[in-house]
Amino acid sequence: MMKKIFLLTLTLCCTIFLVAQKRNIPKVSTVVHKLGDDHARIKIFQYGKRKDIVFINLHADETTSVAGAEKFLQARGGMLIKLENNNKRNISFRIKNSIYTFDPNRIFSKTGIEHTLEHFKKTSSKAIVEVEKFANHILKLLPKQTGCVIALHNNTEGNLSINSYLPGSEYERDAKQVNVEDAQDPDDFFLTTDSLLFTRLSAEKYNAVWQDNLLVQQDGSLSVYFGEKGICYLNCETEHGKVQQYEDMIGIALKYIEQRDKNMNSTIR
């Protein structure tokens, strides 16, 4: 009897050890970017060696999204680029005696930079140049072998939702096609630049938006930037606090992103 207990214990310990061994522990590095008279910090988490899938978290207060993606990074590997901003959405910086503020997901075009600075009531030519350099620095952190960028976002009840992209709504012109599922919370949805991903995620009964990469309004967002470049981009969005929902959505999205990349690589060969 004791021998059986010993063997079972040994097997369990070995299993736990092997599972732990398979988890990717991230190598963390911090990039410090001089922003006016201040500094912005970008953390890079590299899980294993894989660099074809990159997660990016631009809004530091949207922590549910990061928690929801973490277990997949540990299991499958990949890169996470995360802006550090004391859990605040918008970034402020000084140039001499002036303070400027911007939304870090509105800085990937000059038009977007101008609009976001104006939105916060303070702009200047020097501030525009500083924000533009910051945006370019973020983009340069993306590995060349990146196949798809997954943006990690959260929202609040009654704010941005799948309904925001329907005819007559604020972002109607940004959407080429919209899939709405009555069984899903409108606040939980995908937005992608890729028609195949849109089709697959819609078939899985998720709320989804296929961005109109030609007619989308130039607001400086990352989705518009990658849409113009023809690069696969996916925004996964849920309400704050819904970690399990986020995990479910990321899991199904990764399934199809990996299938997509595998098919593309096979075609190239």
Phi, psi and omega in degrees: 000313180298325180294320180295318179297318179299315181295320178296318178297317180297317179297317179297317180296318179296319179296313178300319180297316182294320178297316179297323180295328183284339180290134177275119176269125187288144167269123187252130175229154180240128176257127179254122182246127177286120183239099187063233177266004180244189178225140174251144182244134178239125178260137178242123178250114179254112179264109183067207183256353187291131181228010180279337176248124181235125173264142178224133181239104185270331181258110188293345179272356183263069190280335178300320182297321179292316178298323181290334181269342190301316186293332178285325174295319179294322184278320188251342184087167181142184182240141173238124174254123188226126176282133178262120184209040177052041178058031177249143182291308186263151183253134177243147178209162183250145164230108187058242184260008182254141178248130181242147181228143178211157173272120184293354173255027176224031189237011186261026168200156180295322178300315179298319179297314180300316183292319183289324176294318178296325179301324181264018167071016178209123179211163176194163180297323179293320180295319178300316179297318181296317180291322179298319178296322178296315179299316180296325178295318178299313182297325181290343179284345180287128179296150180296332183274009180299123179268325180208139177256127179249114180272133183259113183225156172226158177225180179243159182307127176080005178265233177294135179207179178299330181292341180293346183253002181282159178308132181089355181261175189303319185251029181306315185289343181282343188255127172279324179206146181229135174244121180247128178249119183298332182283348182259149173295129180302335180284348180255112184201165173252150167228130183221154174272354190253122183295323181293317177298318178302314181298314182295314182291327175294320179296334177276007176069040173251150171296132184209147176237130170262112183293138174277098187291347179265322186257353182303141180291139184279091182253004178083008181282160182294326180297320179292318179301310182287330175298318178293326182276351182072028181257138180298128180221138177223125172259122175254123189227130172223172172295152174304139174092347184266069184296316182297318177298319180295317178300316180299316183290317178297320181300313181289325178295316180297324178305313183280330176295318179293322176298317180300312181295321179296317179295321180293319179294323179294322180293320180297319180292000000 
